[in-house]
Amino acid sequence: MVTTVQIKFVDAGHLYVTWRWEHALGEPRVAVADPAGLPLAELAAALPTPLPGESVRDALGRALAGPLLDRKREQALAEGLARGLFPAALAAELNAYLSQGVRVHLRIQPAPSIAQVPWEALRLSAGERLVHVADVSVLAPASVRNAAGRTVSTWDPSGSVVGVLDPRVPGFADDSELGSVLGPVSPALLDLGARSVPGGFRREDITRDVLESLLVLAGRFLYVGHVTTAAHGLDARLHLCCGAGTSGRAELVGAHRPLTAADIALGHGSARPWRIPNRVALIACESGGDARFAEPSGLVAAMVHGGAEYVTSTRWTLPTDAVLPGFGSAVVAVDGAHTSADPVAGVGLWQRGQADLWDRDGEAEASPILWGAFSTAYAP
């Protein structure tokens, strides 16, 4: 048995939290989270996302020497976040269900101040992490999931998988800022490439026009590459093989024009929004950065608006295998979760296994610096 609760956080001087159980939607609750108990500065310092004025390389070096690679410090951070984010009344209601053996699905819409909190990794009073006792997903804004004209794409397990796997960005060498994220391809990844359309890695021909046409009849979309953020969510950028002659809203980056969330949601050459398949995985740095903006729009919102029911993305910059082993394995795990009946539960199953390895052995490749970055938006 699973019962579902919608939890929304709002920055309004204080950090307010409201929640309602989906079996009792007419009975919302409101509380104020404990700001003194929220170690948000410690979290920001622990993440590999660059701080203001910091390079990507320096941010990775800082994070690799920080709490997310130190078991005791990471556990203390995860406990502090849980204490500060779950008001007593909400914690009591959750515990009441859990004590009865009821599994809870938390659909969470974070405020900008807590957009990068790794909810699945939070440690509860019994020492267990949230992902051990509950399913956790991102609650897309009502203006997106209930948008007029939005139609959820039908899930077809036999449908094609459009895999855009480490595409070559025009004008950028393999070891440059927008170069290869995968490096040498493992056998498991080779199998993934063979099963997807158009197939293969480091292709030079996957432009937005090609991708848009492939997605029309696809069952799933898997992107492994680069995402960059900008001043607002709709300018979040997916980097394909698009050259300078491509139409779109983004300014050129050398000989390359990125694909923005606005291009997907509104159309890049016309007013025709893209058709997005039922399931999408965006395995790229900060691909799930929507919640960091006051108006929570971005690549995840664009995918949901276009018909996706499940969108797995990341909260922060990802360390690749060149820095810390595990990135390639994460790609395989997320891809496998998206073949299951419930991708939220599937991603959670992988995260629980990684959490167990980390808590038991402290293996660096099982650190929350990687698996804690992943979240899945669920918008039925």
MARBA-701001 format. One line per field, with one value per residue (C-alpha): residue number from 1; residue in one letter; x, y, z. Coordinates in pm, whole numbers, plus 50000, padded with zeros to 5 digits. Example, Ala and Ser with C-alpha at 12.3 -4.5 7.8 and 13.67 -1.06 7.14 Angstrom:
! residues 2
num = c(1 / 2);
residu = c(a / s);
u = c(51230 / 51367);
v = c(49550 / 49894);
w = c(50780 / 50714);
//
This chain:
! residues 380
num = c(1 / 2 / 3 / 4 / 5 / 6 / 7 / 8 / 9 / 10 / 11 / 12 / 13 / 14 / 15 / 16 / 17 / 18 / 19 / 20 / 21 / 22 / 23 / 24 / 25 / 26 / 27 / 28 / 29 / 30 / 31 / 32 / 33 / 34 / 35 / 36 / 37 / 38 / 39 / 40 / 41 / 42 / 43 / 44 / 45 / 46 / 47 / 48 / 49 / 50 / 51 / 52 / 53 / 54 / 55 / 56 / 57 / 58 / 59 / 60 / 61 / 62 / 63 / 64 / 65 / 66 / 67 / 68 / 69 / 70 / 71 / 72 / 73 / 74 / 75 / 76 / 77 / 78 / 79 / 80 / 81 / 82 / 83 / 84 / 85 / 86 / 87 / 88 / 89 / 90 / 91 / 92 / 93 / 94 / 95 / 96 / 97 / 98 / 99 / 100 / 101 / 102 / 103 / 104 / 105 / 106 / 107 / 108 / 109 / 110 / 111 / 112 / 113 / 114 / 115 / 116 / 117 / 118 / 119 / 120 / 121 / 122 / 123 / 124 / 125 / 126 / 127 / 128 / 129 / 130 / 131 / 132 / 133 / 134 / 135 / 136 / 137 / 138 / 139 / 140 / 141 / 142 / 143 / 144 / 145 / 146 / 147 / 148 / 149 / 150 / 151 / 152 / 153 / 154 / 155 / 156 / 157 / 158 / 159 / 160 / 161 / 162 / 163 / 164 / 165 / 166 / 167 / 168 / 169 / 170 / 171 / 172 / 173 / 174 / 175 / 176 / 177 / 178 / 179 / 180 / 181 / 182 / 183 / 184 / 185 / 186 / 187 / 188 / 189 / 190 / 191 / 192 / 193 / 194 / 195 / 196 / 197 / 198 / 199 / 200 / 201 / 202 / 203 / 204 / 205 / 206 / 207 / 208 / 209 / 210 / 211 / 212 / 213 / 214 / 215 / 216 / 217 / 218 / 219 / 220 / 221 / 222 / 223 / 224 / 225 / 226 / 227 / 228 / 229 / 230 / 231 / 232 / 233 / 234 / 235 / 236 / 237 / 238 / 239 / 240 / 241 / 242 / 243 / 244 / 245 / 246 / 247 / 248 / 249 / 250 / 251 / 252 / 253 / 254 / 255 / 256 / 257 / 258 / 259 / 260 / 261 / 262 / 263 / 264 / 265 / 266 / 267 / 268 / 269 / 270 / 271 / 272 / 273 / 274 / 275 / 276 / 277 / 278 / 279 / 280 / 281 / 282 / 283 / 284 / 285 / 286 / 287 / 288 / 289 / 290 / 291 / 292 / 293 / 294 / 295 / 296 / 297 / 298 / 299 / 300 / 301 / 302 / 303 / 304 / 305 / 306 / 307 / 308 / 309 / 310 / 311 / 312 / 313 / 314 / 315 / 316 / 317 / 318 / 319 / 320 / 321 / 322 / 323 / 324 / 325 / 326 / 327 / 328 / 329 / 330 / 331 / 332 / 333 / 334 / 335 / 336 / 337 / 338 / 339 / 340 / 341 / 342 / 343 / 344 / 345 / 346 / 347 / 348 / 349 / 350 / 351 / 352 / 353 / 354 / 355 / 356 / 357 / 358 / 359 / 360 / 361 / 362 / 363 / 364 / 365 / 366 / 367 / 368 / 369 / 370 / 371 / 372 / 373 / 374 / 375 / 376 / 377 / 378 / 379 / 380);
residu = c(m / v / t / t / v / q / i / k / f / v / d / a / g / h / l / y / v / t / w / r / w / e / h / a / l / g / e / p / r / v / a / v / a / d / p / a / g / l / p / l / a / e / l / a / a / a / l / p / t / p / l / p / g / e / s / v / r / d / a / l / g / r / a / l / a / g / p / l / l / d / r / k / r / e / q / a / l / a / e / g / l / a / r / g / l / f / p / a / a / l / a / a / e / l / n / a / y / l / s / q / g / v / r / v / h / l / r / i / q / p / a / p / s / i / a / q / v / p / w / e / a / l / r / l / s / a / g / e / r / l / v / h / v / a / d / v / s / v / l / a / p / a / s / v / r / n / a / a / g / r / t / v / s / t / w / d / p / s / g / s / v / v / g / v / l / d / p / r / v / p / g / f / a / d / d / s / e / l / g / s / v / l / g / p / v / s / p / a / l / l / d / l / g / a / r / s / v / p / g / g / f / r / r / e / d / i / t / r / d / v / l / e / s / l / l / v / l / a / g / r / f / l / y / v / g / h / v / t / t / a / a / h / g / l / d / a / r / l / h / l / c / c / g / a / g / t / s / g / r / a / e / l / v / g / a / h / r / p / l / t / a / a / d / i / a / l / g / h / g / s / a / r / p / w / r / i / p / n / r / v / a / l / i / a / c / e / s / g / g / d / a / r / f / a / e / p / s / g / l / v / a / a / m / v / h / g / g / a / e / y / v / t / s / t / r / w / t / l / p / t / d / a / v / l / p / g / f / g / s / a / v / v / a / v / d / g / a / h / t / s / a / d / p / v / a / g / v / g / l / w / q / r / g / q / a / d / l / w / d / r / d / g / e / a / e / a / s / p / i / l / w / g / a / f / s / t / a / y / a / p);
u = c(50000 / 50126 / 49982 / 50088 / 50153 / 50217 / 50466 / 50534 / 50793 / 50773 / 51034 / 50847 / 51070 / 51064 / 51061 / 50698 / 50586 / 50237 / 50131 / 49821 / 49756 / 49609 / 49334 / 49234 / 49304 / 49065 / 49270 / 49595 / 49842 / 50088 / 50398 / 50726 / 51048 / 51322 / 51572 / 51824 / 51830 / 51896 / 52265 / 52217 / 52555 / 52722 / 52526 / 52626 / 52991 / 52966 / 52828 / 53036 / 52824 / 53051 / 53001 / 53008 / 53345 / 53457 / 53564 / 53419 / 53758 / 53792 / 53434 / 53499 / 53820 / 53639 / 53354 / 53581 / 53748 / 53416 / 53143 / 52991 / 53310 / 53339 / 53085 / 53057 / 53036 / 52787 / 52563 / 52564 / 52471 / 52189 / 52052 / 52066 / 51876 / 51606 / 51558 / 51523 / 51297 / 51035 / 50816 / 50709 / 50350 / 50454 / 50714 / 50451 / 50211 / 50484 / 50588 / 50228 / 50201 / 50546 / 50482 / 50178 / 50391 / 50246 / 50492 / 50464 / 50524 / 50645 / 50588 / 50799 / 50801 / 51105 / 51155 / 51459 / 51649 / 51636 / 51640 / 51953 / 51855 / 51908 / 51580 / 51641 / 51964 / 51816 / 51866 / 51564 / 51549 / 51600 / 51917 / 51751 / 51753 / 51429 / 51482 / 51478 / 51127 / 50956 / 50935 / 51038 / 50956 / 50951 / 50610 / 50600 / 50427 / 50051 / 50083 / 50295 / 50138 / 49783 / 49856 / 49575 / 49633 / 49891 / 49851 / 50054 / 50219 / 50112 / 50367 / 50462 / 50720 / 50798 / 50850 / 51185 / 51444 / 51596 / 51947 / 52155 / 52476 / 52764 / 52702 / 52983 / 52926 / 53056 / 53379 / 53460 / 53735 / 53690 / 53882 / 53721 / 53440 / 53169 / 53369 / 53310 / 53137 / 53174 / 53530 / 53610 / 53281 / 53229 / 53068 / 52742 / 52724 / 52803 / 52498 / 52287 / 52410 / 52323 / 51967 / 51888 / 51800 / 51992 / 52253 / 52618 / 52822 / 52983 / 52769 / 52802 / 52460 / 52208 / 52070 / 51747 / 51561 / 51677 / 51595 / 51250 / 51156 / 51285 / 51087 / 50751 / 50700 / 50946 / 50865 / 51161 / 51431 / 51775 / 52019 / 52377 / 52575 / 52599 / 52338 / 52417 / 52199 / 52147 / 51972 / 51626 / 51487 / 51357 / 51711 / 51848 / 52042 / 52084 / 52394 / 52348 / 52531 / 52366 / 52584 / 52569 / 52301 / 52045 / 51739 / 51668 / 51656 / 52006 / 52300 / 52583 / 52860 / 53136 / 53011 / 52736 / 52379 / 52242 / 51884 / 51691 / 51398 / 51197 / 51282 / 51133 / 50828 / 50739 / 50902 / 51247 / 51157 / 50782 / 50513 / 50487 / 50585 / 50772 / 50605 / 50791 / 50770 / 50633 / 50974 / 51278 / 51619 / 51850 / 52186 / 52379 / 52500 / 52212 / 51959 / 51696 / 51773 / 51414 / 51349 / 51643 / 51444 / 51159 / 50950 / 51030 / 51064 / 51341 / 51420 / 51215 / 50912 / 50954 / 50957 / 50652 / 50468 / 50541 / 50388 / 50642 / 50502 / 50845 / 51158 / 51477 / 51734 / 52011 / 52028 / 52394 / 52712 / 52801 / 53153 / 53229 / 53431 / 53741 / 53708 / 53526 / 53415 / 53041 / 52906 / 52876 / 52711 / 52460 / 52367 / 52300 / 52102 / 51876 / 51818 / 51715 / 51481 / 51303 / 51219 / 51039 / 50672 / 50752 / 51067 / 51039 / 51061 / 51323 / 51559 / 51494 / 51591 / 51928 / 51976 / 51900 / 52163 / 52418 / 52326 / 52376 / 52721 / 52819 / 52693 / 52856 / 53189 / 53231 / 53324 / 53380 / 53190 / 52881 / 52896 / 52582 / 52784 / 52663 / 52342 / 52210 / 52209 / 51928 / 51558 / 51254 / 50963 / 50631 / 50344 / 50060);
v = c(50000 / 50350 / 50680 / 51009 / 51352 / 51675 / 51903 / 52258 / 52500 / 52878 / 53146 / 53442 / 53598 / 53264 / 52919 / 52806 / 52451 / 52334 / 51976 / 51778 / 51407 / 51312 / 51110 / 51426 / 51717 / 51944 / 51932 / 52123 / 52198 / 52489 / 52532 / 52721 / 52526 / 52582 / 52820 / 52779 / 52405 / 52429 / 52389 / 52535 / 52711 / 52380 / 52208 / 52469 / 52433 / 52054 / 52051 / 52054 / 52334 / 52640 / 52915 / 53278 / 53351 / 52988 / 52774 / 52429 / 52271 / 52451 / 52361 / 51993 / 52006 / 52172 / 51921 / 51617 / 51731 / 51810 / 51638 / 51437 / 51227 / 51192 / 50954 / 51107 / 51463 / 51367 / 51185 / 51484 / 51714 / 51480 / 51465 / 51844 / 51898 / 51651 / 51817 / 52161 / 52069 / 51846 / 52035 / 51832 / 51794 / 51664 / 51432 / 51290 / 51220 / 51052 / 50840 / 50735 / 50588 / 50434 / 50264 / 50096 / 49958 / 50202 / 50323 / 50696 / 50877 / 51233 / 51467 / 51770 / 52115 / 52294 / 52668 / 52832 / 52843 / 52463 / 52368 / 52154 / 51959 / 51585 / 51469 / 51100 / 51116 / 51284 / 51081 / 51038 / 50984 / 50608 / 50658 / 50547 / 50769 / 50896 / 50681 / 50367 / 50427 / 50633 / 50712 / 51069 / 51270 / 51631 / 51795 / 52009 / 52348 / 52336 / 52590 / 52335 / 52000 / 52136 / 52363 / 52403 / 52174 / 51958 / 51594 / 51324 / 51100 / 50737 / 50500 / 50229 / 49985 / 49867 / 50220 / 50340 / 50490 / 50808 / 50812 / 51126 / 51000 / 51241 / 51436 / 51640 / 52011 / 52208 / 52389 / 52208 / 51947 / 51634 / 51779 / 52124 / 52283 / 52128 / 51821 / 51454 / 51364 / 50987 / 50938 / 50572 / 50384 / 50077 / 49753 / 49829 / 50168 / 50017 / 49795 / 50100 / 50276 / 49977 / 49967 / 50333 / 50543 / 50676 / 50474 / 50523 / 50781 / 51115 / 51162 / 51484 / 51486 / 51520 / 51868 / 52002 / 51930 / 51568 / 51529 / 51687 / 51448 / 51144 / 51228 / 51240 / 50863 / 50770 / 50594 / 50737 / 51001 / 50961 / 51252 / 51226 / 51540 / 51903 / 52140 / 52497 / 52739 / 53109 / 53409 / 53249 / 52897 / 52911 / 52989 / 52660 / 52506 / 52159 / 52120 / 51918 / 51922 / 52246 / 52484 / 52858 / 52834 / 52676 / 52875 / 52927 / 53172 / 53126 / 53339 / 53160 / 53001 / 53014 / 52809 / 52645 / 52744 / 52573 / 52448 / 52631 / 52518 / 52793 / 52644 / 52313 / 52455 / 52715 / 52589 / 52683 / 52786 / 52831 / 52844 / 52466 / 52314 / 51985 / 51650 / 51484 / 51110 / 50971 / 50923 / 51149 / 51124 / 51426 / 51311 / 51634 / 51898 / 52085 / 51964 / 51984 / 52341 / 52466 / 52511 / 52749 / 53022 / 53224 / 53111 / 52737 / 52684 / 52514 / 52194 / 51974 / 52201 / 52207 / 51826 / 51799 / 52063 / 51865 / 51544 / 51373 / 51193 / 51119 / 51334 / 51232 / 51510 / 51634 / 51902 / 51994 / 51954 / 51588 / 51451 / 51228 / 50906 / 51111 / 51262 / 50998 / 50649 / 50597 / 50830 / 50561 / 50325 / 50597 / 50634 / 50260 / 50259 / 50550 / 50402 / 50074 / 50253 / 50413 / 50070 / 49972 / 50016 / 50310 / 50515 / 50698 / 50368 / 50240 / 50533 / 50506 / 50137 / 50225 / 50510 / 50280 / 50035 / 50314 / 50453 / 50110 / 50077 / 50425 / 50387 / 50044 / 50084 / 50452 / 50371 / 50696 / 50580 / 50524 / 50872 / 51090 / 51339 / 51136 / 50949 / 51231 / 51460 / 51267 / 51343 / 51245 / 51477 / 51289 / 51460 / 51216);
w = c(50000 / 49911 / 50027 / 49869 / 50016 / 49823 / 50000 / 49881 / 50018 / 49973 / 50040 / 50188 / 50450 / 50627 / 50467 / 50476 / 50409 / 50322 / 50270 / 50191 / 50155 / 49819 / 49988 / 50180 / 49947 / 50130 / 50452 / 50388 / 50666 / 50695 / 50908 / 50916 / 50870 / 51127 / 50962 / 51245 / 51184 / 50812 / 50719 / 50370 / 50362 / 50449 / 50172 / 49912 / 50016 / 49982 / 49627 / 49307 / 49160 / 49123 / 49378 / 49255 / 49097 / 49113 / 48816 / 48749 / 48821 / 49155 / 49252 / 49187 / 49391 / 49681 / 49674 / 49651 / 49972 / 50141 / 50344 / 50061 / 50043 / 50423 / 50577 / 50922 / 50795 / 50523 / 50771 / 51004 / 50714 / 50604 / 50960 / 50999 / 50675 / 50776 / 51117 / 50963 / 50671 / 50830 / 51081 / 51384 / 51263 / 50921 / 51075 / 51311 / 51025 / 50821 / 51118 / 51181 / 50832 / 50838 / 51173 / 51016 / 50733 / 50479 / 50218 / 50154 / 49825 / 49887 / 49593 / 49680 / 49522 / 49670 / 49706 / 49539 / 49869 / 49902 / 49533 / 49569 / 49879 / 49812 / 49967 / 49906 / 50109 / 50418 / 50735 / 50961 / 51338 / 51312 / 51110 / 50787 / 50483 / 50334 / 50023 / 50241 / 50371 / 50102 / 49733 / 49656 / 49344 / 49231 / 49217 / 48904 / 48942 / 48891 / 48608 / 48419 / 48503 / 48464 / 48167 / 47918 / 47624 / 47796 / 47697 / 47868 / 47610 / 47624 / 47772 / 47522 / 47666 / 47313 / 47179 / 47053 / 47286 / 47150 / 47292 / 47250 / 47402 / 47448 / 47125 / 46970 / 47019 / 46718 / 46792 / 47118 / 47149 / 47360 / 47655 / 47645 / 47846 / 47627 / 47530 / 47608 / 47935 / 47900 / 47779 / 47703 / 47671 / 47894 / 47763 / 47949 / 47783 / 47445 / 47485 / 47571 / 47258 / 47041 / 47178 / 47117 / 46814 / 46626 / 46816 / 46895 / 47084 / 47003 / 46693 / 46498 / 46331 / 46617 / 46563 / 46711 / 46389 / 46393 / 46762 / 46732 / 46451 / 46641 / 46954 / 46773 / 46790 / 47066 / 47391 / 47584 / 47557 / 47717 / 47699 / 47829 / 47768 / 47871 / 48015 / 48113 / 48305 / 48247 / 48402 / 48390 / 48367 / 48012 / 47897 / 48039 / 47753 / 47610 / 47393 / 47074 / 46739 / 46625 / 46428 / 46375 / 46106 / 46336 / 46439 / 46808 / 47096 / 47239 / 47135 / 46959 / 47164 / 46909 / 46614 / 46819 / 46905 / 47220 / 47244 / 47518 / 47730 / 47558 / 47217 / 47331 / 47507 / 47245 / 46925 / 46795 / 46443 / 46472 / 46738 / 46748 / 47086 / 47079 / 47140 / 47429 / 47504 / 47830 / 47993 / 47980 / 48147 / 48130 / 48269 / 48260 / 48505 / 48674 / 48417 / 48691 / 48791 / 48745 / 49116 / 49158 / 48985 / 49136 / 48839 / 48840 / 48467 / 48276 / 48090 / 48324 / 48293 / 47914 / 47903 / 48130 / 47928 / 47611 / 47745 / 47971 / 48275 / 48428 / 48396 / 48575 / 48602 / 48830 / 49097 / 49069 / 48863 / 48814 / 48858 / 48558 / 48559 / 48479 / 48827 / 49032 / 48917 / 48894 / 48628 / 48361 / 48609 / 48697 / 48329 / 48306 / 48632 / 48534 / 48190 / 48353 / 48595 / 48300 / 48160 / 48482 / 48566 / 48797 / 48724 / 49059 / 49244 / 48998 / 49052 / 49426 / 49424 / 49271 / 49519 / 49815 / 49697 / 49664 / 50006 / 50164 / 50006 / 50118 / 50474 / 50510 / 50332 / 50251 / 49891 / 49703 / 49393 / 49611 / 49765 / 49758 / 49553 / 49254 / 49338 / 49558 / 49255 / 49081 / 49117 / 48915 / 48839 / 48827 / 48647 / 48568);
//
